[in-house]
């Protein structure tokens, strides 16, 4: 979707400061948010694209003011009642509703270790013909979607070259709204820096983006 979260190529956001020896979590509550999202995600009520889309729905001013895990937490609080895992009064009070039956957690410590080690692959072993081939010139489509997308604004309408076909993967735009996985080929596409930023960009530099087939068109 188009919003403040799509910061790629934007100016005026300030320098990106690299933190030496940056810890995995800066605060204990961040690790708890990470664990809670993984534990509740094990119920299969949402997918990774739906969670990203929910983060993008955080109001813009709030989104910019919050840290990474704070955004994740705000989105998480919206996902719980939407999915039926928690009812509104429980979320407000922090007290379980006695009328709601207790269930066995879907994620055990043993399963959690496997989940962290393997992740949740979105590649799919299905026979889908590829529209594009390495070496082919393509143009990123000039899309302005209302929902979730992984096509950044700064590359829309620009010419690039297919460098590699990475195989077939779940299409995030439809998966985020539970409209089906729509598996399709994912390509590594190189865009010349001058194609993206103009003649002031260094000649010979380029940006590589992994783009789904529906984001591209023949040139």
Secondary structure, 3 states (H helix, E strand, C coil): CCCCCCCCCCCCCCCCCCCCCCCCCCCHHHHHHHHHHHHHHCCCCCCHHHHHHHHHCCCHHHHHHCCHHHHHHHHHHHHHHHHCCCCHHHHHHCCCCCCCCCCCCCCCHHHHHHHHHHCCCCECCCCCCCCCCCCCEEEECCCCCCCCCCCCHHHCCCEEEEEEEEEEECCHHHHCCCCCCCCEEEEEEEEEHHHHHCCCCCCCCEEEEEEEHHHEEEC
